[in-house]
């Protein structure tokens, strides 16, 4: 049976090897947050989990900076078609993450990679 992750790769026309190159970038900024933590995932390797209850539309953190660097949040968040968060692109090409539903503490934060890659939404938020 083909997983949704494999279908997503086909949808965006990216091979697993290409995805590995994208996700394993050397341009990583390890970040620490009171909103999330990195730990072992039952979905794939390492994932990002909540440190507190999050409300729908709550800002979770910065996932990428200026289209050059990924943060811990952007690097380790896993894909799911049952996502509870979404990436948004700012005009200065930072990537922000917001909750798309209420998320309970110690729950894995998941994004649908299709939303980010196929339908990037530009939001007008100025970041430092």
N, C-alpha and C positions, 0 to 999 in steps of 0.2 A: 504494500500500500504506500502511495506517495504522500509524504508529509506536507503540511501547509508551507513549511519553510522551503521545501524543494519546489513547490508550485510558485511561491513568491520569487525564487531565483529565476524560474522560467518566465514569469510575468515581467520581470524587469530586465530580462535578457543578460543575466550575469551568471558566470560559472562559479562553482564553489571556490575554485582557485582564485578567481578575481575577488570574491567576497572576502577571502582570507587576507588578501593584500590590502583591501580597504580597512578591515577591522583590526589588523595587526600592525597598524601604522606606528612608526617610531615617534610620531608627534603626539604623545600622550602626556597630559597633565593630570597627575593623581590628585584627586580632591577628596576632602572630608566634609561631611554634612551631617546635620542633625535630622535631616529628612530621609536619608537613605544610607545603606551600607552594602558593601560587596560581600557575597558569600556563595557557597555551593548551591547550584540550581538543580532541580529535578528535570528541568527542560533541556538545558545544555550547559555543561561546564560550570562557569561562574555566572551569577546574575546579580541584579540590583534589587534590594528588598527595603521596604519601608521601616523606618525607625519609630514612626508615630502614625496615628490615623491621619489620612489625607482626605480633604474634601474635594468634590468635583470642581474643576477649574482652578485648583490650587497650583501655584508655581512650585515645581519640584526642584529645579536647578538648571544650570547651564551645562549642556551636553557637548557643545563645540564652540570654539572661538575663531572668528574671522575666516571660517572655512579652511583653517590651517591646522588647528589643534583639536583633539578630542579630550574630553575630561573623563574621569572614571565613570560618570553617569552615561556618557555617550558611547564609551567603549564596551561596557559590560552589560548594558540592557539587552535582554533577549527579545526575539520576535515571537508574536502570537497573533492569530486572527481574532483572539479574544482579549485584545489589548485593553489596558486600563489607563494608558497615558498616550500622549502624542507629542511629537517634535514640532516646533514652529521655528521658522527661519526669520531672523530680523533683517532689516535693510543693510546692516553692516556685516551680514553673513554669520552672525552668531546663531547657535541652535539652542533654543530653550525647550524645556519639557514641562508640560502641564498635565495634571490628572484629568482624565475624561470621565471619571466616575469616582465615587467614594472608594477609598482603598484602606483596608484595615492594616493595623500594625503587623509587621513581619510577613507581609504579602509580597510576592515578587512583582516588581513593576515591569510591565510588558508594553511594547509598542509594536504596531504593525508596520514593518519596514516599507510596505507598499505605500502607505500614507506619506512617508517622508521622501521616498525616491520618486514616486510617480506623480504626487500631487503636493509639491512643497507650497506651503502657505506663507506668504510674507506678512509679517506683522510689524506695525510701526511702534516698536519699543526701542528706546535708546539704551544701550548697555555700555558699561565702562570698558 
